[in-house]
């Protein structure tokens, strides 16, 4: 597996965990710590791909809209 594939796989794991967390608890009650724990991902990795919790949430919303289209 090359680096690009590994990066995509890691980002996918983050998104899956975040989508589950946001859909269950909503934005306000969601925790980056819980998102990390669900996939055994460090906070540093999440913040490598997404600068803030807001950015992660917006990426999840965008993905949901893309699936609807």
mmCIF file of the N, C-alpha and C atoms, coordinates in Angstrom:
data_MODEL
# 
_entry.id   MODEL 
# 
loop_
_atom_site.group_PDB 
_atom_site.id 
_atom_site.type_symbol 
_atom_site.label_atom_id 
_atom_site.label_alt_id 
_atom_site.label_comp_id 
_atom_site.label_asym_id 
_atom_site.label_entity_id 
_atom_site.label_seq_id 
_atom_site.pdbx_PDB_ins_code 
_atom_site.Cartn_x 
_atom_site.Cartn_y 
_atom_site.Cartn_z 
_atom_site.occupancy 
_atom_site.B_iso_or_equiv 
_atom_site.pdbx_formal_charge 
_atom_site.auth_seq_id 
_atom_site.auth_comp_id 
_atom_site.auth_asym_id 
_atom_site.auth_atom_id 
_atom_site.pdbx_PDB_model_num 
ATOM 1   N N  . UNK A 1 1  ? 0.844   -1.172 0.000  1.00 0.00 ? 1  UNK A N  1 
ATOM 2   C CA . UNK A 1 1  ? 0.000   0.000  0.000  1.00 0.00 ? 1  UNK A CA 1 
ATOM 3   C C  . UNK A 1 1  ? 0.897   1.244  0.000  1.00 0.00 ? 1  UNK A C  1 
ATOM 4   N N  . UNK A 1 2  ? 0.643   2.145  -0.947 1.00 0.00 ? 2  UNK A N  1 
ATOM 5   C CA . UNK A 1 2  ? 1.475   3.347  -1.003 1.00 0.00 ? 2  UNK A CA 1 
ATOM 6   C C  . UNK A 1 2  ? 0.959   4.405  -0.027 1.00 0.00 ? 2  UNK A C  1 
ATOM 7   N N  . UNK A 1 3  ? 1.693   5.473  0.086  1.00 0.00 ? 3  UNK A N  1 
ATOM 8   C CA . UNK A 1 3  ? 1.384   6.517  1.063  1.00 0.00 ? 3  UNK A CA 1 
ATOM 9   C C  . UNK A 1 3  ? 0.012   7.150  0.817  1.00 0.00 ? 3  UNK A C  1 
ATOM 10  N N  . UNK A 1 4  ? -0.322  7.420  -0.437 1.00 0.00 ? 4  UNK A N  1 
ATOM 11  C CA . UNK A 1 4  ? -1.606  8.040  -0.775 1.00 0.00 ? 4  UNK A CA 1 
ATOM 12  C C  . UNK A 1 4  ? -2.778  7.141  -0.359 1.00 0.00 ? 4  UNK A C  1 
ATOM 13  N N  . UNK A 1 5  ? -2.656  5.861  -0.613 1.00 0.00 ? 5  UNK A N  1 
ATOM 14  C CA . UNK A 1 5  ? -3.705  4.911  -0.220 1.00 0.00 ? 5  UNK A CA 1 
ATOM 15  C C  . UNK A 1 5  ? -3.848  4.855  1.299  1.00 0.00 ? 5  UNK A C  1 
ATOM 16  N N  . UNK A 1 6  ? -2.723  4.885  1.993  1.00 0.00 ? 6  UNK A N  1 
ATOM 17  C CA . UNK A 1 6  ? -2.735  4.863  3.460  1.00 0.00 ? 6  UNK A CA 1 
ATOM 18  C C  . UNK A 1 6  ? -3.394  6.139  4.002  1.00 0.00 ? 6  UNK A C  1 
ATOM 19  N N  . UNK A 1 7  ? -3.072  7.288  3.407  1.00 0.00 ? 7  UNK A N  1 
ATOM 20  C CA . UNK A 1 7  ? -3.686  8.547  3.822  1.00 0.00 ? 7  UNK A CA 1 
ATOM 21  C C  . UNK A 1 7  ? -5.196  8.528  3.600  1.00 0.00 ? 7  UNK A C  1 
ATOM 22  N N  . UNK A 1 8  ? -5.618  8.010  2.452  1.00 0.00 ? 8  UNK A N  1 
ATOM 23  C CA . UNK A 1 8  ? -7.058  7.924  2.151  1.00 0.00 ? 8  UNK A CA 1 
ATOM 24  C C  . UNK A 1 8  ? -7.759  6.989  3.129  1.00 0.00 ? 8  UNK A C  1 
ATOM 25  N N  . UNK A 1 9  ? -7.113  5.892  3.461  1.00 0.00 ? 9  UNK A N  1 
ATOM 26  C CA . UNK A 1 9  ? -7.687  4.934  4.397  1.00 0.00 ? 9  UNK A CA 1 
ATOM 27  C C  . UNK A 1 9  ? -7.831  5.562  5.795  1.00 0.00 ? 9  UNK A C  1 
ATOM 28  N N  . UNK A 1 10 ? -6.827  6.275  6.228  1.00 0.00 ? 10 UNK A N  1 
ATOM 29  C CA . UNK A 1 10 ? -6.875  6.941  7.533  1.00 0.00 ? 10 UNK A CA 1 
ATOM 30  C C  . UNK A 1 10 ? -7.975  7.994  7.557  1.00 0.00 ? 10 UNK A C  1 
ATOM 31  N N  . UNK A 1 11 ? -8.046  8.797  6.513  1.00 0.00 ? 11 UNK A N  1 
ATOM 32  C CA . UNK A 1 11 ? -9.079  9.826  6.437  1.00 0.00 ? 11 UNK A CA 1 
ATOM 33  C C  . UNK A 1 11 ? -10.463 9.187  6.437  1.00 0.00 ? 11 UNK A C  1 
ATOM 34  N N  . UNK A 1 12 ? -10.624 8.070  5.756  1.00 0.00 ? 12 UNK A N  1 
ATOM 35  C CA . UNK A 1 12 ? -11.902 7.359  5.708  1.00 0.00 ? 12 UNK A CA 1 
ATOM 36  C C  . UNK A 1 12 ? -12.298 6.874  7.095  1.00 0.00 ? 12 UNK A C  1 
ATOM 37  N N  . UNK A 1 13 ? -11.336 6.341  7.848  1.00 0.00 ? 13 UNK A N  1 
ATOM 38  C CA . UNK A 1 13 ? -11.611 5.884  9.221  1.00 0.00 ? 13 UNK A CA 1 
ATOM 39  C C  . UNK A 1 13 ? -12.056 7.044  10.103 1.00 0.00 ? 13 UNK A C  1 
ATOM 40  N N  . UNK A 1 14 ? -11.415 8.184  9.955  1.00 0.00 ? 14 UNK A N  1 
ATOM 41  C CA . UNK A 1 14 ? -11.799 9.373  10.716 1.00 0.00 ? 14 UNK A CA 1 
ATOM 42  C C  . UNK A 1 14 ? -13.226 9.773  10.360 1.00 0.00 ? 14 UNK A C  1 
ATOM 43  N N  . UNK A 1 15 ? -13.515 9.829  9.074  1.00 0.00 ? 15 UNK A N  1 
ATOM 44  C CA . UNK A 1 15 ? -14.851 10.236 8.623  1.00 0.00 ? 15 UNK A CA 1 
ATOM 45  C C  . UNK A 1 15 ? -15.930 9.274  9.116  1.00 0.00 ? 15 UNK A C  1 
ATOM 46  N N  . UNK A 1 16 ? -15.682 7.987  9.054  1.00 0.00 ? 16 UNK A N  1 
ATOM 47  C CA . UNK A 1 16 ? -16.659 7.003  9.519  1.00 0.00 ? 16 UNK A CA 1 
ATOM 48  C C  . UNK A 1 16 ? -16.947 7.183  11.007 1.00 0.00 ? 16 UNK A C  1 
ATOM 49  N N  . UNK A 1 17 ? -15.906 7.362  11.778 1.00 0.00 ? 17 UNK A N  1 
ATOM 50  C CA . UNK A 1 17 ? -16.067 7.560  13.206 1.00 0.00 ? 17 UNK A CA 1 
ATOM 51  C C  . UNK A 1 17 ? -16.800 8.864  13.502 1.00 0.00 ? 17 UNK A C  1 
ATOM 52  N N  . UNK A 1 18 ? -16.429 9.918  12.788 1.00 0.00 ? 18 UNK A N  1 
ATOM 53  C CA . UNK A 1 18 ? -17.060 11.224 12.998 1.00 0.00 ? 18 UNK A CA 1 
ATOM 54  C C  . UNK A 1 18 ? -18.526 11.203 12.581 1.00 0.00 ? 18 UNK A C  1 
ATOM 55  N N  . UNK A 1 19 ? -18.831 10.573 11.460 1.00 0.00 ? 19 UNK A N  1 
ATOM 56  C CA . UNK A 1 19 ? -20.224 10.480 11.016 1.00 0.00 ? 19 UNK A CA 1 
ATOM 57  C C  . UNK A 1 19 ? -21.081 9.767  12.057 1.00 0.00 ? 19 UNK A C  1 
ATOM 58  N N  . UNK A 1 20 ? -20.563 8.698  12.622 1.00 0.00 ? 20 UNK A N  1 
ATOM 59  C CA . UNK A 1 20 ? -21.301 7.970  13.662 1.00 0.00 ? 20 UNK A CA 1 
ATOM 60  C C  . UNK A 1 20 ? -21.511 8.854  14.889 1.00 0.00 ? 20 UNK A C  1 
ATOM 61  N N  . UNK A 1 21 ? -20.467 9.522  15.315 1.00 0.00 ? 21 UNK A N  1 
ATOM 62  C CA . UNK A 1 21 ? -20.546 10.383 16.509 1.00 0.00 ? 21 UNK A CA 1 
ATOM 63  C C  . UNK A 1 21 ? -21.509 11.551 16.297 1.00 0.00 ? 21 UNK A C  1 
ATOM 64  N N  . UNK A 1 22 ? -21.386 12.244 15.184 1.00 0.00 ? 22 UNK A N  1 
ATOM 65  C CA . UNK A 1 22 ? -22.251 13.390 14.920 1.00 0.00 ? 22 UNK A CA 1 
ATOM 66  C C  . UNK A 1 22 ? -23.703 12.960 14.738 1.00 0.00 ? 22 UNK A C  1 
ATOM 67  N N  . UNK A 1 23 ? -23.937 11.821 14.111 1.00 0.00 ? 23 UNK A N  1 
ATOM 68  C CA . UNK A 1 23 ? -25.319 11.396 13.890 1.00 0.00 ? 23 UNK A CA 1 
ATOM 69  C C  . UNK A 1 23 ? -25.979 10.935 15.185 1.00 0.00 ? 23 UNK A C  1 
ATOM 70  N N  . UNK A 1 24 ? -25.204 10.395 16.096 1.00 0.00 ? 24 UNK A N  1 
ATOM 71  C CA . UNK A 1 24 ? -25.759 9.932  17.366 1.00 0.00 ? 24 UNK A CA 1 
ATOM 72  C C  . UNK A 1 24 ? -25.959 11.064 18.370 1.00 0.00 ? 24 UNK A C  1 
ATOM 73  N N  . UNK A 1 25 ? -25.015 11.997 18.427 1.00 0.00 ? 25 UNK A N  1 
ATOM 74  C CA . UNK A 1 25 ? -25.021 12.999 19.492 1.00 0.00 ? 25 UNK A CA 1 
ATOM 75  C C  . UNK A 1 25 ? -25.234 14.422 19.014 1.00 0.00 ? 25 UNK A C  1 
ATOM 76  N N  . UNK A 1 26 ? -25.154 14.652 17.697 1.00 0.00 ? 26 UNK A N  1 
ATOM 77  C CA . UNK A 1 26 ? -25.215 16.021 17.202 1.00 0.00 ? 26 UNK A CA 1 
ATOM 78  C C  . UNK A 1 26 ? -23.866 16.694 17.373 1.00 0.00 ? 26 UNK A C  1 
ATOM 79  N N  . UNK A 1 27 ? -23.731 17.863 16.783 1.00 0.00 ? 27 UNK A N  1 
ATOM 80  C CA . UNK A 1 27 ? -22.445 18.561 16.802 1.00 0.00 ? 27 UNK A CA 1 
ATOM 81  C C  . UNK A 1 27 ? -22.033 18.958 18.219 1.00 0.00 ? 27 UNK A C  1 
ATOM 82  N N  . UNK A 1 28 ? -22.940 19.595 18.940 1.00 0.00 ? 28 UNK A N  1 
ATOM 83  C CA . UNK A 1 28 ? -22.592 20.151 20.247 1.00 0.00 ? 28 UNK A CA 1 
ATOM 84  C C  . UNK A 1 28 ? -22.130 19.130 21.272 1.00 0.00 ? 28 UNK A C  1 
ATOM 85  N N  . UNK A 1 29 ? -22.766 17.979 21.290 1.00 0.00 ? 29 UNK A N  1 
ATOM 86  C CA . UNK A 1 29 ? -22.441 16.959 22.292 1.00 0.00 ? 29 UNK A CA 1 
ATOM 87  C C  . UNK A 1 29 ? -21.343 16.004 21.827 1.00 0.00 ? 29 UNK A C  1 
ATOM 88  N N  . UNK A 1 30 ? -20.917 16.141 20.588 1.00 0.00 ? 30 UNK A N  1 
ATOM 89  C CA . UNK A 1 30 ? -19.874 15.263 20.060 1.00 0.00 ? 30 UNK A CA 1 
ATOM 90  C C  . UNK A 1 30 ? -18.508 15.652 20.592 1.00 0.00 ? 30 UNK A C  1 
ATOM 91  N N  . UNK A 1 31 ? -17.647 14.661 20.674 1.00 0.00 ? 31 UNK A N  1 
ATOM 92  C CA . UNK A 1 31 ? -16.309 14.880 21.215 1.00 0.00 ? 31 UNK A CA 1 
ATOM 93  C C  . UNK A 1 31 ? -15.250 14.318 20.271 1.00 0.00 ? 31 UNK A C  1 
ATOM 94  N N  . UNK A 1 32 ? -14.228 15.112 20.023 1.00 0.00 ? 32 UNK A N  1 
ATOM 95  C CA . UNK A 1 32 ? -13.112 14.635 19.216 1.00 0.00 ? 32 UNK A CA 1 
ATOM 96  C C  . UNK A 1 32 ? -12.446 13.453 19.919 1.00 0.00 ? 32 UNK A C  1 
ATOM 97  N N  . UNK A 1 33 ? -12.419 13.460 21.238 1.00 0.00 ? 33 UNK A N  1 
ATOM 98  C CA . UNK A 1 33 ? -11.837 12.343 21.983 1.00 0.00 ? 33 UNK A CA 1 
ATOM 99  C C  . UNK A 1 33 ? -12.588 11.043 21.706 1.00 0.00 ? 33 UNK A C  1 
ATOM 100 N N  . UNK A 1 34 ? -13.905 11.112 21.632 1.00 0.00 ? 34 UNK A N  1 
ATOM 101 C CA . UNK A 1 34 ? -14.710 9.923  21.352 1.00 0.00 ? 34 UNK A CA 1 
ATOM 102 C C  . UNK A 1 34 ? -14.485 9.458  19.919 1.00 0.00 ? 34 UNK A C  1 
ATOM 103 N N  . UNK A 1 35 ? -14.399 10.407 18.999 1.00 0.00 ? 35 UNK A N  1 
ATOM 104 C CA . UNK A 1 35 ? -14.125 10.076 17.594 1.00 0.00 ? 35 UNK A CA 1 
ATOM 105 C C  . UNK A 1 35 ? -12.786 9.353  17.499 1.00 0.00 ? 35 UNK A C  1 
ATOM 106 N N  . UNK A 1 36 ? -11.798 9.830  18.226 1.00 0.00 ? 36 UNK A N  1 
ATOM 107 C CA . UNK A 1 36 ? -10.472 9.194  18.238 1.00 0.00 ? 36 UNK A CA 1 
ATOM 108 C C  . UNK A 1 36 ? -10.538 7.780  18.816 1.00 0.00 ? 36 UNK A C  1 
ATOM 109 N N  . UNK A 1 37 ? -11.205 7.658  19.948 1.00 0.00 ? 37 UNK A N  1 
ATOM 110 C CA . UNK A 1 37 ? -11.249 6.371  20.645 1.00 0.00 ? 37 UNK A CA 1 
ATOM 111 C C  . UNK A 1 37 ? -11.954 5.297  19.827 1.00 0.00 ? 37 UNK A C  1 
ATOM 112 N N  . UNK A 1 38 ? -12.983 5.670  19.088 1.00 0.00 ? 38 UNK A N  1 
ATOM 113 C CA . UNK A 1 38 ? -13.756 4.686  18.327 1.00 0.00 ? 38 UNK A CA 1 
ATOM 114 C C  . UNK A 1 38 ? -12.926 3.975  17.265 1.00 0.00 ? 38 UNK A C  1 
ATOM 115 N N  . UNK A 1 39 ? -11.931 4.659  16.708 1.00 0.00 ? 39 UNK A N  1 
ATOM 116 C CA . UNK A 1 39 ? -11.097 4.060  15.663 1.00 0.00 ? 39 UNK A CA 1 
ATOM 117 C C  . UNK A 1 39 ? -9.622  3.952  16.082 1.00 0.00 ? 39 UNK A C  1 
ATOM 118 N N  . UNK A 1 40 ? -9.360  4.193  17.364 1.00 0.00 ? 40 UNK A N  1 
ATOM 119 C CA . UNK A 1 40 ? -7.988  4.158  17.867 1.00 0.00 ? 40 UNK A CA 1 
ATOM 120 C C  . UNK A 1 40 ? -7.074  5.065  17.041 1.00 0.00 ? 40 UNK A C  1 
ATOM 121 N N  . UNK A 1 41 ? -7.497  6.314  16.909 1.00 0.00 ? 41 UNK A N  1 
ATOM 122 C CA . UNK A 1 41 ? -6.792  7.330  16.130 1.00 0.00 ? 41 UNK A CA 1 
ATOM 123 C C  . UNK A 1 41 ? -6.341  8.423  17.093 1.00 0.00 ? 41 UNK A C  1 
ATOM 124 N N  . UNK A 1 42 ? -5.158  8.953  16.885 1.00 0.00 ? 42 UNK A N  1 
ATOM 125 C CA . UNK A 1 42 ? -4.687  10.040 17.748 1.00 0.00 ? 42 UNK A CA 1 
ATOM 126 C C  . UNK A 1 42 ? -5.323  11.366 17.329 1.00 0.00 ? 42 UNK A C  1 
ATOM 127 N N  . UNK A 1 43 ? -5.423  12.279 18.282 1.00 0.00 ? 43 UNK A N  1 
ATOM 128 C CA . UNK A 1 43 ? -5.936  13.620 17.973 1.00 0.00 ? 43 UNK A CA 1 
ATOM 129 C C  . UNK A 1 43 ? -5.064  14.312 16.935 1.00 0.00 ? 43 UNK A C  1 
ATOM 130 N N  . UNK A 1 44 ? -3.777  14.092 17.020 1.00 0.00 ? 44 UNK A N  1 
ATOM 131 C CA . UNK A 1 44 ? -2.857  14.712 16.072 1.00 0.00 ? 44 UNK A CA 1 
ATOM 132 C C  . UNK A 1 44 ? -3.165  14.329 14.636 1.00 0.00 ? 44 UNK A C  1 
ATOM 133 N N  . UNK A 1 45 ? -3.529  13.073 14.425 1.00 0.00 ? 45 UNK A N  1 
ATOM 134 C CA . UNK A 1 45 ? -3.872  12.622 13.069 1.00 0.00 ? 45 UNK A CA 1 
ATOM 135 C C  . UNK A 1 45 ? -5.158  13.302 12.604 1.00 0.00 ? 45 UNK A C  1 
ATOM 136 N N  . UNK A 1 46 ? -6.141  13.396 13.477 1.00 0.00 ? 46 UNK A N  1 
ATOM 137 C CA . UNK A 1 46 ? -7.390  14.071 13.091 1.00 0.00 ? 46 UNK A CA 1 
ATOM 138 C C  . UNK A 1 46 ? -7.094  15.515 12.703 1.00 0.00 ? 46 UNK A C  1 
ATOM 139 N N  . UNK A 1 47 ? -6.293  16.195 13.524 1.00 0.00 ? 47 UNK A N  1 
ATOM 140 C CA . UNK A 1 47 ? -5.994  17.599 13.233 1.00 0.00 ? 47 UNK A CA 1 
ATOM 141 C C  . UNK A 1 47 ? -5.010  17.766 12.072 1.00 0.00 ? 47 UNK A C  1 
ATOM 142 N N  . UNK A 1 48 ? -4.383  16.696 11.658 1.00 0.00 ? 48 UNK A N  1 
ATOM 143 C CA . UNK A 1 48 ? -3.567  16.739 10.441 1.00 0.00 ? 48 UNK A CA 1 
ATOM 144 C C  . UNK A 1 48 ? -4.470  16.868 9.214  1.00 0.00 ? 48 UNK A C  1 
ATOM 145 N N  . UNK A 1 49 ? -5.575  16.162 9.225  1.00 0.00 ? 49 UNK A N  1 
ATOM 146 C CA . UNK A 1 49 ? -6.505  16.168 8.095  1.00 0.00 ? 49 UNK A CA 1 
ATOM 147 C C  . UNK A 1 49 ? -7.557  17.266 8.186  1.00 0.00 ? 49 UNK A C  1 
ATOM 148 N N  . UNK A 1 50 ? -7.955  17.619 9.398  1.00 0.00 ? 50 UNK A N  1 
ATOM 149 C CA . UNK A 1 50 ? -9.007  18.617 9.621  1.00 0.00 ? 50 UNK A CA 1 
ATOM 150 C C  . UNK A 1 50 ? -8.521  19.595 10.687 1.00 0.00 ? 50 UNK A C  1 
ATOM 151 N N  . UNK A 1 51 ? -8.487  20.880 10.352 1.00 0.00 ? 51 UNK A N  1 
ATOM 152 C CA . UNK A 1 51 ? -7.901  21.872 11.266 1.00 0.00 ? 51 UNK A CA 1 
ATOM 153 C C  . UNK A 1 51 ? -8.685  22.018 12.564 1.00 0.00 ? 51 UNK A C  1 
ATOM 154 N N  . UNK A 1 52 ? -10.010 21.874 12.473 1.00 0.00 ? 52 UNK A N  1 
ATOM 155 C CA . UNK A 1 52 ? -10.862 22.044 13.652 1.00 0.00 ? 52 UNK A CA 1 
ATOM 156 C C  . UNK A 1 52 ? -11.988 21.018 13.631 1.00 0.00 ? 52 UNK A C  1 
ATOM 157 N N  . UNK A 1 53 ? -12.690 20.922 14.742 1.00 0.00 ? 53 UNK A N  1 
ATOM 158 C CA . UNK A 1 53 ? -13.891 20.088 14.803 1.00 0.00 ? 53 UNK A CA 1 
ATOM 159 C C  . UNK A 1 53 ? -14.913 20.590 13.792 1.00 0.00 ? 53 UNK A C  1 
ATOM 160 N N  . UNK A 1 54 ? -14.985 21.893 13.607 1.00 0.00 ? 54 UNK A N  1 
ATOM 161 C CA . UNK A 1 54 ? -15.899 22.478 12.614 1.00 0.00 ? 54 UNK A CA 1 
ATOM 162 C C  . UNK A 1 54 ? -15.588 21.968 11.212 1.00 0.00 ? 54 UNK A C  1 
ATOM 163 N N  . UNK A 1 55 ? -14.313 21.936 10.851 1.00 0.00 ? 55 UNK A N  1 
ATOM 164 C CA . UNK A 1 55 ? -13.913 21.452 9.526  1.00 0.00 ? 55 UNK A CA 1 
ATOM 165 C C  . UNK A 1 55 ? -14.292 19.988 9.336  1.00 0.00 ? 55 UNK A C  1 
ATOM 166 N N  . UNK A 1 56 ? -14.110 19.199 10.374 1.00 0.00 ? 56 UNK A N  1 
ATOM 167 C CA . UNK A 1 56 ? -14.479 17.787 10.311 1.00 0.00 ? 56 UNK A CA 1 
ATOM 168 C C  . UNK A 1 56 ? -15.990 17.644 10.144 1.00 0.00 ? 56 UNK A C  1 
ATOM 169 N N  . UNK A 1 57 ? -16.735 18.414 10.905 1.00 0.00 ? 57 UNK A N  1 
ATOM 170 C CA . UNK A 1 57 ? -18.194 18.378 10.801 1.00 0.00 ? 57 UNK A CA 1 
ATOM 171 C C  . UNK A 1 57 ? -18.657 18.783 9.399  1.00 0.00 ? 57 UNK A C  1 
ATOM 172 N N  . UNK A 1 58 ? -18.088 19.848 8.880  1.00 0.00 ? 58 UNK A N  1 
ATOM 173 C CA . UNK A 1 58 ? -18.467 20.300 7.539  1.00 0.00 ? 58 UNK A CA 1 
ATOM 174 C C  . UNK A 1 58 ? -18.128 19.256 6.474  1.00 0.00 ? 58 UNK A C  1 
ATOM 175 N N  . UNK A 1 59 ? -17.013 18.561 6.632  1.00 0.00 ? 59 UNK A N  1 
ATOM 176 C CA . UNK A 1 59 ? -16.664 17.490 5.698  1.00 0.00 ? 59 UNK A CA 1 
ATOM 177 C C  . UNK A 1 59 ? -17.694 16.363 5.771  1.00 0.00 ? 59 UNK A C  1 
ATOM 178 N N  . UNK A 1 60 ? -18.177 16.073 6.958  1.00 0.00 ? 60 UNK A N  1 
ATOM 179 C CA . UNK A 1 60 ? -19.210 15.045 7.120  1.00 0.00 ? 60 UNK A CA 1 
ATOM 180 C C  . UNK A 1 60 ? -20.524 15.487 6.485  1.00 0.00 ? 60 UNK A C  1 
ATOM 181 N N  . UNK A 1 61 ? -20.899 16.739 6.694  1.00 0.00 ? 61 UNK A N  1 
ATOM 182 C CA . UNK A 1 61 ? -22.132 17.260 6.091  1.00 0.00 ? 61 UNK A CA 1 
ATOM 183 C C  . UNK A 1 61 ? -22.010 17.233 4.565  1.00 0.00 ? 61 UNK A C  1 
ATOM 184 N N  . UNK A 1 62 ? -20.865 17.641 4.056  1.00 0.00 ? 62 UNK A N  1 
ATOM 185 C CA . UNK A 1 62 ? -20.653 17.631 2.606  1.00 0.00 ? 62 UNK A CA 1 
ATOM 186 C C  . UNK A 1 62 ? -20.765 16.220 2.041  1.00 0.00 ? 62 UNK A C  1 
ATOM 187 N N  . UNK A 1 63 ? -20.190 15.246 2.731  1.00 0.00 ? 63 UNK A N  1 
ATOM 188 C CA . UNK A 1 63 ? -20.271 13.862 2.266  1.00 0.00 ? 63 UNK A CA 1 
ATOM 189 C C  . UNK A 1 63 ? -21.724 13.383 2.242  1.00 0.00 ? 63 UNK A C  1 
ATOM 190 N N  . UNK A 1 64 ? -22.478 13.728 3.270  1.00 0.00 ? 64 UNK A N  1 
ATOM 191 C CA . UNK A 1 64 ? -23.895 13.345 3.306  1.00 0.00 ? 64 UNK A CA 1 
ATOM 192 C C  . UNK A 1 64 ? -24.669 13.952 2.159  1.00 0.00 ? 64 UNK A C  1 
ATOM 193 N N  . UNK A 1 65 ? -24.421 15.216 1.864  1.00 0.00 ? 65 UNK A N  1 
ATOM 194 C CA . UNK A 1 65 ? -25.094 15.862 0.734  1.00 0.00 ? 65 UNK A CA 1 
ATOM 195 C C  . UNK A 1 65 ? -24.694 15.225 -0.586 1.00 0.00 ? 65 UNK A C  1 
ATOM 196 N N  . UNK A 1 66 ? -23.420 14.869 -0.732 1.00 0.00 ? 66 UNK A N  1 
ATOM 197 C CA . UNK A 1 66 ? -22.960 14.218 -1.955 1.00 0.00 ? 66 UNK A CA 1 
ATOM 198 C C  . UNK A 1 66 ? -23.655 12.865 -2.164 1.00 0.00 ? 66 UNK A C  1 
ATOM 199 N N  . UNK A 1 67 ? -23.891 12.143 -1.079 1.00 0.00 ? 67 UNK A N  1 
ATOM 200 C CA . UNK A 1 67 ? -24.576 10.868 -1.171 1.00 0.00 ? 67 UNK A CA 1 
ATOM 201 C C  . UNK A 1 67 ? -26.037 11.039 -1.582 1.00 0.00 ? 67 UNK A C  1 
ATOM 202 N N  . UNK A 1 68 ? -26.624 12.160 -1.219 1.00 0.00 ? 68 UNK A N  1 
ATOM 203 C CA . UNK A 1 68 ? -28.016 12.438 -1.574 1.00 0.00 ? 68 UNK A CA 1 
ATOM 204 C C  . UNK A 1 68 ? -28.177 12.832 -3.024 1.00 0.00 ? 68 UNK A C  1 
ATOM 205 N N  . UNK A 1 69 ? -27.144 13.391 -3.598 1.00 0.00 ? 69 UNK A N  1 
ATOM 206 C CA . UNK A 1 69 ? -27.250 13.897 -4.986 1.00 0.00 ? 69 UNK A CA 1 
ATOM 207 C C  . UNK A 1 69 ? -27.200 12.768 -5.985 1.00 0.00 ? 69 UNK A C  1 
# 
